[in-house]
Amino acid sequence: MDLKHPTVMTHSKDPTRAPGRKEFGVALQPEVVLTSFYAALVGLIAGLVAQGLLELIYLFTNLFFYGKWSFAITYPVHHHLGAWVILIPPIGGLVVGLMIHFWEPTLKGHGIPEAMEAVLMGKSRVRLRVGILKPIATAFAIGTGGPFGAEGPIIQTGAAFGSIFGQLVHLTPYQRRVLLAAGAAGGMAATFMAPLAGVLVAIELLLFEFRARSFIPVAIASAVATSVAVHFRGWAPLFPTPAFVLTSMQELWLFGLLGLVTGMVGILMIRVLFLLEDWFDHFFLKPAAVWAPVAGALLLGIIGYFYPQVFGTGYDTIRDMLNDRLTVGKLLGVSVAKFWALVISLGSGTTGGVFAPSLIVGGGLGAAYATAWHHALPNLVSDPALYALVAMAATFAGIARAPFTSIVFLFELSRNPNAILPLVVCCMVSDGVVRLFSSESIMTGKLVKRGLIVLQDYSAPVMMRARIDQVIRREFTVIPADAPVETVVRDLYTENIGVLPVVEKDGSLAGIVEAHDLLRKLDGGVTARELARRDYVLAYPGQSVDEVTREMIRRNAENVVVIEQDGVMKPIGVARAADILRLRRWVMEEESHEQPIASKS
């Protein structure tokens, strides 16, 4: 600690500063430029990895369901295996279980919680083998009929490569976190060619902040990854839909009610999945990590024998739902079957994403819901496919606690502007219902079991929106620099003595003393100037508390002296760390009907 010279902080909004180069790096740190360049490279890698994983899934689907070596896009729903199809999923379950047990436990699950854990507890470090093994395990799981989407594992894989890249170039933990999120955003964007959804999934599920220093690199990575996907697959929408049109604004009430329904389905999905995870964790065949996925895959095979639409990513089924190609009975049957296929398979400990399957669960429910209302109110209900689209988004919004991602994602997939209002209404109602009755989402439940606290909300910290002059003490005692210490002790009141600025004859600051400093030097003719300490931070009115506290931590200083901006260094207020902690009281007063704590008798 430097006791000779205080830290003088340069106020970023000081009116005496000249514009131009002196403002460089104030609103955005220069290192963000380098991070953005790295993020572009990570986005390129994520786009290539996403394309490679999709190709692997198509290859294994062709091998296991059609007996041919081909990378052609195909789906298991048209297989001709008959009852033999029941034995296909356990093959993938066994392979994945062995990989989890012997090589990498974090392959288990849908990928996003593992990426969240790396951010929250692992300083954004992910092992290289995760990036290599996760897509292989996912390709086996989905290629043998696993009822998953590719997006979750691609998000984890992209995050892994972002983290690995950050480790190779020796970035700080926060910069690694940004690259991890950039890789995740790139993976999501490249899978569905949805760059905005890729950015939002990184913000809502990994970064938990919306700041330029992270948003810019993540957005660049998402755009680059999307361009890679467009290069390989073209720019056509993944799920083309007809041009939806609402009959009237009154129809929004039906979408609000649909939000209640999808919210309740989301709660059910979360609770059933958690129960099945607990049951499979104690599976009677040991090791459970190997045999539980096999058992879950066998049950999947039985369900798929009756409803082959549950096998694989189900992108073809989603297209059918969004274009009114399925009957009401088939819609409900596929939706219920996919629900159980998902929770059983994922609960048993295999790997795969929940995004695509939740779309099928919600899509079938939404289309059937619209058809039922159409019989009662034929002039009010528009196309059932619109309800399918909206319910898809609302289901994922509820279970993942990511409503903005869901709204933007389904809009990008359909590119239908008339769906915006129904999407907003239904997704927000669904998200509110799930939050009201479930403390955890499908993304955070596993992490909470491991003792982690995960809050999927973000707001501007009170220290960033408060100024230092709002917390300082303006009534304080100054000590003349030439005054003998014994005289100061005799004249001061002993109560409420805090930071005491020591000033020269012109009023300028010479240092500070505290009560315990005075008690150490009661004799020897020592003056206040000789006793004054310099281990404090100087600040100007208008500076953010966040900026000041950062310097306090860096300098290991507990005291702040606020001075005038006219260059005289005349103290106008003092503060200690305890005064800054009082900011928490502001939040408590804003969020409750209680009287301010200070006013209570």
ChimeraX attribute file (.defattr): number of C-alpha atoms within 10 A of each C-alpha:
attribute: neighborCount
match mode: 1-to-1
recipient: residues
	/A:1	10
	/A:2	13
	/A:3	12
	/A:4	11
	/A:5	13
	/A:6	18
	/A:7	19
	/A:8	13
	/A:9	14
	/A:10	12
	/A:11	19
	/A:12	16
	/A:13	13
	/A:14	13
	/A:15	9
	/A:16	9
	/A:17	12
	/A:18	9
	/A:19	9
	/A:20	7
	/A:21	7
	/A:22	10
	/A:23	13
	/A:24	11
	/A:25	11
	/A:26	11
	/A:27	10
	/A:28	13
	/A:29	11
	/A:30	12
	/A:31	11
	/A:32	19
	/A:33	14
	/A:34	11
	/A:35	22
	/A:36	23
	/A:37	14
	/A:38	22
	/A:39	32
	/A:40	25
	/A:41	21
	/A:42	36
	/A:43	36
	/A:44	26
	/A:45	22
	/A:46	37
	/A:47	34
	/A:48	19
	/A:49	24
	/A:50	30
	/A:51	20
	/A:52	15
	/A:53	23
	/A:54	21
	/A:55	17
	/A:56	21
	/A:57	28
	/A:58	23
	/A:59	21
	/A:60	24
	/A:61	31
	/A:62	23
	/A:63	16
	/A:64	22
	/A:65	21
	/A:66	17
	/A:67	10
	/A:68	12
	/A:69	13
	/A:70	16
	/A:71	16
	/A:72	11
	/A:73	12
	/A:74	17
	/A:75	24
	/A:76	26
	/A:77	19
	/A:78	11
	/A:79	14
	/A:80	11
	/A:81	13
	/A:82	9
	/A:83	12
	/A:84	10
	/A:85	22
	/A:86	19
	/A:87	17
	/A:88	20
	/A:89	31
	/A:90	25
	/A:91	19
	/A:92	27
	/A:93	32
	/A:94	22
	/A:95	17
	/A:96	28
	/A:97	30
	/A:98	19
	/A:99	20
	/A:100	22
	/A:101	16
	/A:102	10
	/A:103	13
	/A:104	16
	/A:105	15
	/A:106	18
	/A:107	28
	/A:108	26
	/A:109	23
	/A:110	29
	/A:111	24
	/A:112	28
	/A:113	21
	/A:114	23
	/A:115	30
	/A:116	24
	/A:117	21
	/A:118	21
	/A:119	24
	/A:120	17
	/A:121	10
	/A:122	13
	/A:123	15
	/A:124	28
	/A:125	22
	/A:126	25
	/A:127	14
	/A:128	14
	/A:129	13
	/A:130	20
	/A:131	23
	/A:132	14
	/A:133	19
	/A:134	26
	/A:135	27
	/A:136	18
	/A:137	25
	/A:138	31
	/A:139	30
	/A:140	26
	/A:141	32
	/A:142	29
	/A:143	30
	/A:144	29
	/A:145	36
	/A:146	33
	/A:147	33
	/A:148	31
	/A:149	25
	/A:150	28
	/A:151	28
	/A:152	27
	/A:153	35
	/A:154	36
	/A:155	32
	/A:156	33
	/A:157	32
	/A:158	34
	/A:159	40
	/A:160	31
	/A:161	27
	/A:162	33
	/A:163	33
	/A:164	22
	/A:165	21
	/A:166	26
	/A:167	19
	/A:168	8
	/A:169	10
	/A:170	11
	/A:171	15
	/A:172	13
	/A:173	17
	/A:174	15
	/A:175	24
	/A:176	26
	/A:177	27
	/A:178	31
	/A:179	36
	/A:180	37
	/A:181	40
	/A:182	42
	/A:183	38
	/A:184	38
	/A:185	39
	/A:186	45
	/A:187	39
	/A:188	35
	/A:189	34
	/A:190	32
	/A:191	27
	/A:192	22
	/A:193	30
	/A:194	26
	/A:195	28
	/A:196	20
	/A:197	26
	/A:198	33
	/A:199	27
	/A:200	25
	/A:201	25
	/A:202	31
	/A:203	25
	/A:204	20
	/A:205	25
	/A:206	26
	/A:207	25
	/A:208	16
	/A:209	18
	/A:210	15
	/A:211	12
	/A:212	13
	/A:213	20
	/A:214	23
	/A:215	21
	/A:216	19
	/A:217	28
	/A:218	34
	/A:219	25
	/A:220	24
	/A:221	36
	/A:222	36
	/A:223	26
	/A:224	25
	/A:225	37
	/A:226	29
	/A:227	21
	/A:228	24
	/A:229	26
	/A:230	16
	/A:231	10
	/A:232	11
	/A:233	12
	/A:234	12
	/A:235	12
	/A:236	11
	/A:237	14
	/A:238	20
	/A:239	20
	/A:240	14
	/A:241	20
	/A:242	14
	/A:243	13
	/A:244	16
	/A:245	13
	/A:246	17
	/A:247	13
	/A:248	11
	/A:249	10
	/A:250	11
	/A:251	15
	/A:252	20
	/A:253	13
	/A:254	19
	/A:255	25
	/A:256	19
	/A:257	15
	/A:258	26
	/A:259	32
	/A:260	22
	/A:261	22
	/A:262	32
	/A:263	31
	/A:264	20
	/A:265	20
	/A:266	29
	/A:267	24
	/A:268	15
	/A:269	20
	/A:270	22
	/A:271	17
	/A:272	15
	/A:273	23
	/A:274	17
	/A:275	13
	/A:276	18
	/A:277	21
	/A:278	12
	/A:279	14
	/A:280	22
	/A:281	16
	/A:282	13
	/A:283	17
	/A:284	11
	/A:285	12
	/A:286	10
	/A:287	14
	/A:288	19
	/A:289	26
	/A:290	24
	/A:291	22
	/A:292	28
	/A:293	32
	/A:294	26
	/A:295	22
	/A:296	26
	/A:297	32
	/A:298	22
	/A:299	20
	/A:300	31
	/A:301	27
	/A:302	17
	/A:303	19
	/A:304	26
	/A:305	19
	/A:306	14
	/A:307	19
	/A:308	23
	/A:309	27
	/A:310	31
	/A:311	28
	/A:312	29
	/A:313	28
	/A:314	24
	/A:315	18
	/A:316	16
	/A:317	22
	/A:318	23
	/A:319	19
	/A:320	17
	/A:321	27
	/A:322	25
	/A:323	19
	/A:324	18
	/A:325	13
	/A:326	17
	/A:327	14
	/A:328	18
	/A:329	11
	/A:330	14
	/A:331	26
	/A:332	21
	/A:333	18
	/A:334	24
	/A:335	26
	/A:336	19
	/A:337	21
	/A:338	30
	/A:339	22
	/A:340	20
	/A:341	26
	/A:342	27
	/A:343	24
	/A:344	25
	/A:345	31
	/A:346	27
	/A:347	25
	/A:348	31
	/A:349	29
	/A:350	30
	/A:351	35
	/A:352	35
	/A:353	27
	/A:354	28
	/A:355	23
	/A:356	22
	/A:357	29
	/A:358	27
	/A:359	29
	/A:360	32
	/A:361	30
	/A:362	31
	/A:363	34
	/A:364	33
	/A:365	27
	/A:366	32
	/A:367	28
	/A:368	24
	/A:369	20
	/A:370	24
	/A:371	20
	/A:372	15
	/A:373	15
	/A:374	16
	/A:375	10
	/A:376	10
	/A:377	11
	/A:378	12
	/A:379	11
	/A:380	16
	/A:381	23
	/A:382	19
	/A:383	20
	/A:384	25
	/A:385	26
	/A:386	30
	/A:387	31
	/A:388	29
	/A:389	31
	/A:390	33
	/A:391	35
	/A:392	33
	/A:393	32
	/A:394	41
	/A:395	36
	/A:396	30
	/A:397	31
	/A:398	32
	/A:399	30
	/A:400	27
	/A:401	28
	/A:402	25
	/A:403	28
	/A:404	19
	/A:405	24
	/A:406	28
	/A:407	27
	/A:408	21
	/A:409	24
	/A:410	24
	/A:411	22
	/A:412	20
	/A:413	19
	/A:414	18
	/A:415	20
	/A:416	17
	/A:417	12
	/A:418	14
	/A:419	21
	/A:420	15
	/A:421	16
	/A:422	27
	/A:423	30
	/A:424	22
	/A:425	21
	/A:426	33
	/A:427	34
	/A:428	24
	/A:429	25
	/A:430	33
	/A:431	26
	/A:432	19
	/A:433	20
	/A:434	27
	/A:435	17
	/A:436	11
	/A:437	11
	/A:438	17
	/A:439	9
	/A:440	22
	/A:441	22
	/A:442	24
	/A:443	24
	/A:444	23
	/A:445	18
	/A:446	18
	/A:447	18
	/A:448	12
	/A:449	9
	/A:450	9
	/A:451	8
	/A:452	14
	/A:453	11
	/A:454	18
	/A:455	10
	/A:456	19
	/A:457	11
	/A:458	12
	/A:459	8
	/A:460	10
	/A:461	11
	/A:462	15
	/A:463	18
	/A:464	12
	/A:465	12
	/A:466	18
	/A:467	19
	/A:468	26
	/A:469	20
	/A:470	15
	/A:471	19
	/A:472	19
	/A:473	17
	/A:474	14
	/A:475	9
	/A:476	16
	/A:477	14
	/A:478	17
	/A:479	24
	/A:480	19
	/A:481	24
	/A:482	15
	/A:483	15
	/A:484	21
	/A:485	25
	/A:486	18
	/A:487	13
	/A:488	16
	/A:489	15
	/A:490	10
	/A:491	8
	/A:492	12
	/A:493	10
	/A:494	10
	/A:495	6
	/A:496	8
	/A:497	13
	/A:498	18
	/A:499	21
	/A:500	18
	/A:501	28
	/A:502	25
	/A:503	23
	/A:504	17
	/A:505	9
	/A:506	9
	/A:507	15
	/A:508	18
	/A:509	21
	/A:510	21
	/A:511	25
	/A:512	26
	/A:513	21
	/A:514	15
	/A:515	15
	/A:516	10
	/A:517	15
	/A:518	17
	/A:519	12
	/A:520	10
	/A:521	17
	/A:522	16
	/A:523	10
	/A:524	9
	/A:525	12
	/A:526	16
	/A:527	18
	/A:528	28
	/A:529	21
	/A:530	13
	/A:531	20
	/A:532	23
	/A:533	21
	/A:534	20
	/A:535	23
	/A:536	24
	/A:537	23
	/A:538	22
	/A:539	29
	/A:540	26
	/A:541	19
	/A:542	16
	/A:543	23
	/A:544	21
	/A:545	21
	/A:546	18
	/A:547	17
	/A:548	21
	/A:549	21
	/A:550	11
	/A:551	19
	/A:552	20
	/A:553	10
	/A:554	10
	/A:555	16
	/A:556	15
	/A:557	21
	/A:558	15
	/A:559	21
	/A:560	26
	/A:561	28
	/A:562	24
	/A:563	20
	/A:564	15
	/A:565	15
	/A:566	8
	/A:567	8
	/A:568	12
	/A:569	20
	/A:570	20
	/A:571	23
	/A:572	18
	/A:573	23
	/A:574	26
	/A:575	21
	/A:576	18
	/A:577	13
	/A:578	11
	/A:579	13
	/A:580	18
	/A:581	11
	/A:582	11
	/A:583	16
	/A:584	12
	/A:585	13
	/A:586	13
	/A:587	12
	/A:588	14
	/A:589	13
	/A:590	10
	/A:591	9
	/A:592	9
	/A:593	8
	/A:594	10
	/A:595	10
	/A:596	13
	/A:597	11
	/A:598	7
	/A:599	6
	/A:600	7
	/A:601	4
